[in-house]
Amino acid sequence: MLTLILLILTVAGLLALLRREAGAMPILAMLGGLGLVSLLVSPVLGVLLLLGAAVVAVAGLPALRIQWLTPRLFAMFKRVSPKVSDTERIALEAGTVAWDGELFSGRPKWDKLMSYRDDGLSEEERTFIEHQCSVAAGMCNAWEIAKERADLPEELWQYLKQEGFFGMIIPKEYGGLGFSAKAQSLVLQKLSISETLMVTVGVPNSLGPGELLLKYGTQEQKDHYLPRLADGREIPCFGLTGPRAGSDATSLPDTGIVCKQVIDGKEVLGLRLNFEKRWITLAPIATVVGLAFRLFDPDHLLSEEEDRGITLALVPRNTAGMEIGRRHHPIGSPFLNGPIKGKDVFVPLDTIIGGTEMIGQGWRMLVECLSIGRCITLPSGASGTSRYALGWTGGFARIRRQFNVPVAEMEGVQEPLARLAALGYIAQAAVYQTANTIDRGEKPAVPSAILKSQLTEFQRIALSDAMDIHGGKAVTLGPRNYLGIGYSANPVSITVEGANIMTRNLMIFGQGAIRCHPYVLEELAASDSNDLPAFDRAFFGHAALVFGNAARAFTMGLGIGKPEVPFDAVAAPYARDMARLSAGFSLCADAAMASLGATLKQREMLSARLGDVLSNLYLASMVLKHWQEGDKVEGEAALLHYSCTHLLQRAEQAFDELFDNLPNRALAGVLRAVTMPLGRRWKRPADQLTREIAQAVSRDTLLRAKLLAAAWQQNDGVKDNPLARYNALLADYDRAEALYRTVNKAYAKGELPPEALHPEARLEAAREKELVSAEDAEFMRGFEAEVLELLSVDDFEYDEFATDKANILRHNAA
Ligand SMILES: Cc1cc2nc3c(=O)[nH]c(=O)nc-3n(C[C@H](O)[C@H](O)[C@H](O)COP(=O)(O)OP(=O)(O)OC[C@H]3O[C@@H](n4cnc5c(N)ncnc54)[C@H](O)[C@@H]3O)c2cc1C
């Protein structure tokens, strides 16, 4: 009995000390003390504990281990650690590590997340979003833009330039709007009513000449270009991708050769560029082309080095040798996109962005800019698209009646409708809170990959759900179809700025494992510089973290030792469990890296699952912060529960699949037992939550209003606004529903003529029988007419869609 008590004391003490990462000395003291006591009771246990103490002394005390243990470990580490290429190193060094690093550590300090205070928007930003963005959104009709014009209307282009939409990131001193990241995001969300509009405004404000000049441009370049970019006199594009270099952009074969050329009788030192780019957004109309190429100096005109690396330059459109102006035809959305070719294009050296000092720095410059732009443009597009999709779909599902009830009342419809609402809610929180960290000085590299890939995937699901609920109404294209064109444009967001498959499988965990990990970067640096003491510190700090995470994950998995979290009672349980999952994640990340070594890079499916755990934890933490700081409205708690349950269930699913597929089966078993000692905790959101959410978003509720807040909702534009019309119908819905009930009940009872099949006919019959008042009948006539109008679809002349009208096949010529 005494032996058992001593054993329990040992295990509990060990777990408590490891959990706190208390260091070797307290563990040594505990094992030594309990070992000596055990010798009196159970010599076997005593000897085992004293042996354990000896091992801890040798491995845990730096003075001892550095003599013989660390050098051996160092040699082994050098053999198995992944080789980091120069390209990867640049990507790893770009941006900052913030809350993502906390999640990676396995002991997230929530106060750090909450310390990113949200100061909201300035008055000017608020007014711009309210007014200018509404005017711009109000000039868009998806069909007209996509099919009739294949461009935005001219007056919209003018308006965008005049109001400074292209200069949101350009500071005021250069004539730009100088908007915060949050404001840029909300602008793009409102403009997401049209994918073409969102991309047209988003791209110049994202990765491209504007941002590159701001960060790296010479003063002359800034003075010349920034005011011209801000007011739209210059339209920029940026050409990195070509036929040979897509995802692997650093393999670009485009060249710049340092040479001299005589211009106007003067010899000018410059570059001869030869390149072929494709898919370049805004290229067909761009006046200045940002270009990435590999710079060579074969005649050593600048330095002894011949291959100078990837370099960026700004080439004016009208430079001799440029072939520009043709268009590609992006699916669904006809934003301006096309190829650019250049043959022996000569440009002076001062076209290099940042001047000759920045030669060879092109890849670093691009990757650094990407950590901000990738957090904003496409994730905001995804969030904005989800808002509109939800607004339209909630409205449609309420007014579309089948089987005598609104389809919103059917559970089969409620399921995708609630999912659409929750994905939009998560996207809004994630993009806003991440933009807020940018406003607080962060350059979130790993979150940018998470947001880009996860939120555009959410957008894909949300649009599919919206399409499915709309049925034929959204399948039939024409001016009345507000959804179908955006739906078909979705693959653009999936593919650009790092295609999602690559981003999920390679980048999130691949970059995060080294970049966000508290020790791996230090270990690699120590290995590179052959610094044994630095390696010793990093490696054994790392070891303490691994044991600490195992103890934290295991004890929290058993429900022991709930961490303090700064959230209210609704949100706190999720945050507490995220601490458990974070500890488990950190442990599994280390275990995967240790067991697979350099081969983990090729085991993309495993890497993707680890990335999925991190992504879901990151998104859930954004939702919690958003909830905690925002004004809560009735019904929002259901959305919080749904969103967090959904994300944490996905995180556990990813753990499960990781354990199922880790090649080392014993390790997989241990990891499963430690991280989920009582099995999985999270299931898919309950049906009751689904019903509540679907009801709230398909009615005129505060929750629906909150979710649609950054969308264009007034019927005050040049073009019709179906969202405003749905909102108006929902505002009247309760009255209409009561009247539908009265009329339909009377019909079912046989009180109305059987041939009154149309709702309109039924209403008139009920009026005749004085079952409804004259006033109600008048209201209902208007309501029903508006419903029919919104449910209507377009039809066209027989030959409308054929571009080759001469050869059209006339099946019924008469
Ligand atoms: C409409 C549009 C607009 C664009 N705008 C611009 C622009 O303005 N400027 C510009 O420079 N470029 C632009 N691009 C290029 C865009 O960034 C690339 O399309 C994108 O980087 C992917 O390259 P790719 O299409 O050649 O795919 P590929 O590189 O051919 O990849 C094919 C598939 O393989 C996957 N894959 C590749 N490598 C890996 C890996 N290591 N692990 C796992 N999966 C992998 C990818 O995810 C993808 O699914 C645009 C593209 C489009 C379609």
The ligand as a MOL file (V3000), in Angstrom:
LIG
                    3D

  0  0  0     0  0            999 V3000
M  V30 BEGIN CTAB
M  V30 COUNTS 53 58 0 0 0
M  V30 BEGIN ATOM
M  V30 1 C -6.6240 34.9000 -62.3650 0
M  V30 2 C -5.2010 34.8770 -61.9140 0
M  V30 3 C -4.5850 36.0500 -61.5020 0
M  V30 4 C -3.2420 36.0480 -61.1540 0
M  V30 5 N -2.5940 37.2320 -60.8910 0
M  V30 6 C -1.2360 37.2310 -60.8080 0
M  V30 7 C -0.5060 38.4550 -60.7640 0
M  V30 8 O -1.0630 39.5460 -60.7760 0
M  V30 9 N 0.8490 38.4000 -60.7220 0
M  V30 10 C 1.5260 37.2220 -60.7160 0
M  V30 11 O 2.7430 37.2290 -60.6900 0
M  V30 12 N 0.8610 36.0380 -60.7250 0
M  V30 13 C -0.4900 36.0100 -60.7820 0
M  V30 14 N -1.1730 34.8170 -60.8370 0
M  V30 15 C -0.4400 33.5750 -60.7110 0
M  V30 16 C -0.7990 32.8030 -59.4620 0
M  V30 17 O -0.2120 33.3740 -58.3480 0
M  V30 18 C -0.3820 31.3600 -59.7200 0
M  V30 19 O -1.3820 30.8470 -60.5490 0
M  V30 20 C -0.2800 30.5340 -58.5060 0
M  V30 21 O 0.8400 30.9310 -57.7850 0
M  V30 22 C -0.1830 29.0430 -58.7800 0
M  V30 23 O 0.6290 28.7340 -59.8530 0
M  V30 24 P 0.0990 27.7550 -61.0200 0
M  V30 25 O -1.2740 28.1450 -61.3570 0
M  V30 26 O 1.1110 27.7440 -62.0740 0
M  V30 27 O 0.0020 26.3430 -60.3260 0
M  V30 28 P 1.1340 25.2310 -60.3400 0
M  V30 29 O 2.3610 25.7840 -59.7230 0
M  V30 30 O 1.2250 24.6360 -61.6760 0
M  V30 31 O 0.5300 24.1790 -59.3390 0
M  V30 32 C -0.4070 23.1720 -59.7310 0
M  V30 33 C -0.9610 22.5230 -58.4750 0
M  V30 34 O 0.0930 21.9210 -57.7370 0
M  V30 35 C 0.0700 22.3790 -56.4100 0
M  V30 36 N 1.4340 22.4500 -55.9050 0
M  V30 37 C 2.4990 23.0720 -56.4600 0
M  V30 38 N 3.5910 22.9010 -55.6960 0
M  V30 39 C 3.1930 22.1810 -54.6290 0
M  V30 40 C 3.8500 21.6530 -53.4920 0
M  V30 41 N 5.1390 21.8390 -53.2670 0
M  V30 42 N 3.1270 20.9170 -52.6290 0
M  V30 43 C 1.8150 20.7020 -52.8340 0
M  V30 44 N 1.1550 21.1570 -53.8820 0
M  V30 45 C 1.8360 21.8810 -54.7750 0
M  V30 46 C -0.5950 23.7240 -56.4300 0
M  V30 47 O -1.2130 23.9960 -55.1870 0
M  V30 48 C -1.6140 23.5430 -57.5380 0
M  V30 49 O -2.7710 22.9820 -56.9980 0
M  V30 50 C -2.5240 34.8170 -61.1540 0
M  V30 51 C -3.1570 33.6340 -61.5030 0
M  V30 52 C -4.4750 33.6560 -61.9030 0
M  V30 53 C -5.0900 32.3630 -62.3300 0
M  V30 END ATOM
M  V30 BEGIN BOND
M  V30 1 1 1 2
M  V30 2 1 2 3
M  V30 3 2 2 52
M  V30 4 2 3 4
M  V30 5 1 4 5
M  V30 6 1 4 50
M  V30 7 2 5 6
M  V30 8 1 6 7
M  V30 9 1 6 13
M  V30 10 2 7 8
M  V30 11 1 7 9
M  V30 12 1 9 10
M  V30 13 2 10 11
M  V30 14 1 10 12
M  V30 15 2 12 13
M  V30 16 1 13 14
M  V30 17 1 14 15
M  V30 18 1 14 50
M  V30 19 1 15 16
M  V30 20 1 16 17
M  V30 21 1 16 18
M  V30 22 1 18 19
M  V30 23 1 18 20
M  V30 24 1 20 21
M  V30 25 1 20 22
M  V30 26 1 22 23
M  V30 27 1 23 24
M  V30 28 2 24 25
M  V30 29 1 24 26
M  V30 30 1 24 27
M  V30 31 1 27 28
M  V30 32 2 28 29
M  V30 33 1 28 30
M  V30 34 1 28 31
M  V30 35 1 31 32
M  V30 36 1 32 33
M  V30 37 1 33 34
M  V30 38 1 33 48
M  V30 39 1 34 35
M  V30 40 1 35 36
M  V30 41 1 35 46
M  V30 42 1 36 37
M  V30 43 1 36 45
M  V30 44 2 37 38
M  V30 45 1 38 39
M  V30 46 1 39 40
M  V30 47 2 39 45
M  V30 48 1 40 41
M  V30 49 2 40 42
M  V30 50 1 42 43
M  V30 51 2 43 44
M  V30 52 1 44 45
M  V30 53 1 46 47
M  V30 54 1 46 48
M  V30 55 1 48 49
M  V30 56 2 50 51
M  V30 57 1 51 52
M  V30 58 1 52 53
M  V30 END BOND
M  V30 END CTAB
M  END
